[in-house]
């Protein structure tokens, strides 16, 4: 397995004062040693949107040029028979010089999905499959009148590295439309891998339902692509509840709620959990947050410092912006 590492110049190697943190040289040396020992076919590269010559100039200016195999400009156009393969296995959002002391374990930790997450996905697959018969009328129908029951979706995005997790009701009923390229017959490892890369692959693009969440995350210098993930009260991609199906819909939510603490427990870097929106029909005043808090009281108490509650997805960017500027 390769582990080629590409590091940015401005705002990463160089801080906002165009200087270099005293810890940088020793950290880069340790990264190179680790690559030589464990990934002999891989290297450390420095790249910049200003070009390779600029990257080399800045590295040599600070006596760091010897740590890098080559100096490159960032790609503007990629021509490849599989564009999704160009996306990195891991993208680390650089927040400042304090990260020099922890960047090595961050780079070399096991890539998602880990074994625990795969095992949990397998449990959820089995549980949902065994109980779906009672909820068949909640699913959308294909052109032949057959319920579209593909996979449970326990999470979207790289849950194990997420710093912010958004929480909604359940996946969109159009997630498994034939145009969205979900193959049949995936096992737990294949499904978990697809979900970890959900926001990274070129086609299909993420479901439009995530647009407001992505806009709100960007306000916090986060992104579903890099360091955020999404989970739902239920992993089943059903239709929204109506007056006829509301009772079974809420029965489904209550049954599936048990997975939430275990999913969040695997997100060791999570610092905020955003509970967004309401539950709709027959429960106009009940929100995602209230529904969970009333049924998982111990878990709700355990995330007191992380939880944030927002009214709905459409106003989420404004609410996050307002909260950001209140501090």
C-alpha positions in Angstrom: 0.0 0.0 0.0 1.3 3.4 -0.9 1.3 6.5 1.4 2.4 9.4 -0.8 1.9 12.6 1.2 1.3 16.0 -0.4 1.8 19.1 1.9 0.7 22.6 1.1 2.9 25.7 1.5 0.9 28.8 2.5 -1.1 28.4 5.6 0.3 24.9 6.3 4.1 24.6 6.1 4.2 28.4 6.4 2.0 29.9 9.0 0.0 33.1 8.7 3.1 35.2 9.5 5.0 33.4 6.6 7.2 31.7 9.2 7.8 28.1 10.1 6.9 26.6 13.5 10.1 25.3 15.4 8.6 21.8 15.5 8.2 21.5 11.7 11.7 20.3 10.8 11.8 17.5 13.3 8.3 16.4 12.4 9.1 16.4 8.7 12.2 14.3 9.5 10.1 11.8 11.4 7.6 11.6 8.6 10.3 10.8 6.0 11.8 8.2 8.3 8.4 6.5 8.8 7.8 6.5 5.0 11.2 5.0 4.3 10.7 2.3 7.0 7.1 1.3 6.3 6.2 2.7 2.8 9.5 2.5 0.8 7.7 3.3 -2.5 6.1 6.4 -1.1 7.4 10.0 -0.6 6.7 13.4 0.9 5.9 16.1 -1.6 5.4 19.9 -1.3 2.9 21.5 -3.6 1.3 24.9 -4.0 -1.3 26.6 -6.0 1.4 29.1 -6.9 3.5 26.4 -8.6 6.4 24.0 -8.0 9.1 26.7 -8.2 7.4 28.7 -5.5 7.1 25.7 -3.3 10.8 24.9 -3.7 11.8 28.5 -3.0 9.8 28.6 0.2 11.1 25.3 1.5 14.7 26.1 0.7 14.3 29.6 2.3 13.6 27.8 5.6 16.2 25.0 5.1 13.4 22.4 4.7 14.0 21.5 1.0 15.8 18.2 1.8 12.7 16.6 3.3 10.7 16.7 0.1 11.0 14.4 -2.9 9.7 17.0 -5.3 8.0 20.3 -5.6 4.8 20.6 -7.6 2.0 22.9 -8.6 -1.5 21.7 -7.6 -3.4 20.1 -10.5 -5.9 22.1 -12.3 -7.0 19.4 -14.8 -6.8 15.7 -14.3 -7.3 13.3 -17.2 -7.9 9.8 -16.0 -10.1 6.8 -16.9 -11.2 6.7 -13.2 -11.3 10.3 -11.9 -12.5 9.0 -8.4 -9.1 7.3 -8.0 -7.4 10.7 -7.9 -9.1 11.6 -4.7 -6.9 11.0 -1.6 -7.5 8.2 0.8 -7.2 10.8 3.6 -7.5 14.6 3.6 -6.3 16.5 6.7 -7.7 20.0 7.3 -4.8 22.1 8.7 -6.0 24.4 11.4 -2.6 25.9 12.5 0.8 25.3 14.0 -0.5 23.4 17.0 -1.1 20.4 14.6 2.6 19.8 14.2 2.6 17.9 17.5 -0.1 15.5 16.4 0.3 15.3 12.6 2.3 12.1 12.5 -0.3 9.9 14.2 -3.0 11.6 12.2 -1.3 10.8 8.9 -0.4 7.2 9.8 -3.5 6.0 11.5 -5.4 3.2 9.9 -7.6 4.4 7.0 -11.3 4.3 7.3 -13.3 2.2 7.5 -11.8 0.4 10.4 -12.7 -3.1 11.6 -15.1 -1.9 14.3 -17.0 0.3 11.9 -17.3 -2.6 9.4 -18.5 -4.9 12.1 -21.1 -2.4 13.2 -22.3 -1.9 9.6 -22.7 -5.7 9.4 -24.8 -5.7 12.5 -27.0 -2.9 11.2 -27.4 -4.7 7.8 -28.6 -7.9 9.5 -30.9 -6.1 11.9 -32.6 -4.0 9.2 -32.9 -6.9 6.9 -34.6 -9.0 9.6 -37.1 -6.2 10.5 -37.8 -4.6 7.1 -40.9 -6.7 6.4 -42.9 -4.7 8.9 -41.9 -1.4 7.2 -42.3 -2.3 3.5 -45.1 0.2 2.9 -42.8 3.0 4.0 -40.4 2.5 1.1 -40.7 4.1 -2.4 -41.8 1.8 -5.2 -40.0 1.1 -8.5 -41.7 1.1 -11.9 -43.1 -2.4 -11.2 -44.6 -1.5 -7.8 -41.9 -3.2 -5.8 -40.4 -1.5 -2.8 -36.9 -0.1 -3.3 -35.0 -1.7 -0.4 -31.3 -1.5 -1.1 -29.1 -1.0 1.9 -29.3 0.6 5.3 -27.2 3.8 5.4 -25.8 4.1 8.9 -23.7 7.1 8.1 -22.5 9.3 5.2 -18.8 10.4 5.0 -15.7 9.5 7.0 -17.3 9.0 10.4 -14.1 7.9 12.2 -12.2 11.2 11.4 -15.2 13.6 11.5 -14.9 16.7 13.7 -18.5 17.6 13.2 -21.5 15.2 12.8 -24.8 16.4 11.5 -27.9 14.4 12.5 -31.2 14.1 10.6 -34.3 11.9 10.4 -33.4 9.3 7.8 -31.9 9.1 4.3 -33.8 10.5 1.3 -36.2 8.1 -0.4 -34.4 8.9 -3.7 -30.9 8.0 -2.5 -31.1 4.7 -4.3 -32.6 5.9 -7.5 -31.2 3.9 -10.5 -29.2 7.0 -11.7 -27.2 7.0 -8.4 -25.0 4.0 -9.2 -25.5 1.8 -6.1 -24.5 -1.7 -7.0 -26.3 -4.8 -5.7 -24.8 -7.4 -3.4 -22.3 -5.4 -1.3 -21.1 -6.9 1.9 -20.5 -4.9 5.0 -16.9 -3.9 4.1 -17.9 -2.8 0.6 -20.9 -0.8 1.9 -18.8 0.8 4.7 -16.1 1.8 2.1 -18.7 3.3 -0.2 -20.2 5.3 2.7 -16.8 6.6 3.9 -16.1 7.9 0.4 -19.6 9.1 -0.2 -18.7 12.8 -0.5 -15.3 12.1 -2.3 -16.2 10.1 -5.3 -16.8 12.0 -8.6 -20.0 10.2 -9.6 -22.6 10.1 -8.4 -22.4 13.4 -6.6 -23.8 13.6 -3.0 -27.5 13.8 -2.8 -28.8 17.4 -3.1 -30.3 17.1 0.4 -26.8 17.7 1.8 -26.3 21.1 0.2 -27.5 23.2 3.1 -25.4 21.1 5.5 -22.3 21.6 3.4 -22.9 25.3 3.2 -23.2 25.5 7.0 -20.1 23.4 7.5 -18.1 25.7 5.2 -18.9 28.6 7.6 -17.0 26.6 10.2 -14.1 25.8 7.9 -15.4 22.2 7.7 -16.7 20.0 4.9 -18.3 16.7 4.4 -15.5 16.0 2.0 -12.7 16.5 4.6 -13.8 16.4 8.2 -17.5 16.0 8.7 -20.0 13.2 8.5 -23.8 12.7 8.7 -25.9 10.1 10.5 -29.7 9.7 10.9 -32.1 8.5 13.5 -32.9 5.6 11.1 -30.6 4.2 8.4 -33.6 3.3 6.2 -34.2 5.3 3.0 -38.0 5.5 3.3 -40.6 8.0 2.2 -41.4 10.8 4.6 -44.2 9.9 7.0 -47.8 10.8 6.2 -51.0 10.6 8.2 -51.5 6.9 7.3 -47.9 5.8 7.9 -46.9 8.0 10.8 -47.3 5.4 13.5 -45.1 2.8 11.7 -42.6 5.5 10.8 -42.1 6.5 14.4 -41.9 2.8 15.4 -39.1 2.4 12.9 -37.3 5.5 14.3 -37.5 4.1 17.9 -36.3 0.7 16.8 -33.3 2.1 14.9 -32.3 4.7 17.4 -30.1 2.2 19.3 -27.3 2.5 16.7 -26.7 6.2 17.3 -24.5 6.0 20.5 -22.4 3.3 18.9 -21.9 5.2 15.7 -21.0 8.4 17.6 -18.7 6.4 19.8 -16.5 5.5 16.8 -16.1 9.2 15.9 -13.2 9.8 18.3 -12.3 13.2 16.9 -15.9 14.6 17.0 -16.2 17.9 18.8 -19.7 19.0 17.8 -22.9 17.1 16.9 -25.6 19.1 15.1 -29.2 18.0 15.5 -31.2 19.5 12.7 -34.9 19.8 12.0 -38.2 18.3 13.0 -40.0 15.0 12.5 -43.0 16.3 10.5 -46.4 14.7 10.3 -48.4 14.1 13.5 -45.5 15.4 15.5 -45.2 19.0 14.4 -43.5 20.2 17.6 -41.1 17.3 18.0 -37.5 17.8 16.7 -34.7 15.3 16.0 -33.1 16.5 19.2 -36.1 16.1 21.4 -36.9 12.7 19.9 -33.5 11.4 20.7 -33.1 13.2 24.1 -36.4 11.7 25.4 -35.4 8.1 24.5 -31.7 8.0 25.0 -31.4 10.1 28.1 -28.0 8.8 29.2 -26.4 9.3 25.8 -27.9 12.8 25.5 -26.4 13.7 28.8 -23.0 12.3 27.8 -22.8 14.6 24.7 -23.8 17.8 26.5 -20.6 19.7 25.5 -20.9 18.6 21.9 -24.5 19.0 21.0 -26.0 21.9 19.0 -29.7 22.1 18.0 -30.9 23.8 14.9 -34.4 24.4 13.5 -34.2 23.1 10.0 -31.9 22.4 7.1 -32.9 25.4 5.0 -32.0 27.9 7.7 -29.0 25.9 9.0 -26.4 28.1 7.2 -27.9 31.3 8.7 -28.2 29.7 12.1 -24.6 28.6 12.1 -23.4 32.0 10.8 -25.3 33.7 13.5 -23.9 31.4 16.2 -20.4 31.8 14.8 -20.6 35.6 15.0 -22.1 35.6 18.5 -18.8 34.3 20.0 
